[in-house]
Amino acid sequence: MSAWIFLIVVVLVLWLYLPRLGWIAIDDAREQLKAGALLLDVRSARECSEQPVKGAENIPVDELVAAIEGGALSKDRPILLFCASGMRSGAAKRTLRTYGFTQVENLGTVTRADAATGKE
């Protein structure tokens, strides 16, 4: 029984903290934004309207491929991605990299995006 509890705790800790390992530091995100990076919110339109982030553009993660194929994003401009938990922005980062985007960072959550844009 204790082995199962240990396994559940390990899985839970990994699930909670592994996505954060690839997130860009907020200070680095601020510098990129000052230099003209695109702040891209990959949450749904409803989520964005309920909790907007200053200066962010919205392309929901399930519409990202169509936006890429339609030329809505430039490979020449750095992109900082975020969502509610960091999971969808991580998936969006992988999608963009698959399409040849190299200047892509996962900022993580709405709270971190607000911090990077100066709203804390």
URNORTA-V7801 format. One record per helix or strand of 2 or more residues. SS is the DSSP state (2 for helix, 1 for strand). FROM is the first residue (numbers start at 1). TO is the last residue. Records with the same first field share a line. If there is no record, write none. Layout:
SS=FROM-TO ; FROM-TO
//
This chain:
2=2-22 ; 26-34 ; 45-50 ; 61-69 ; 87-98 ; 110-117
1=38-41 ; 57-58 ; 79-83 ; 104-109
//
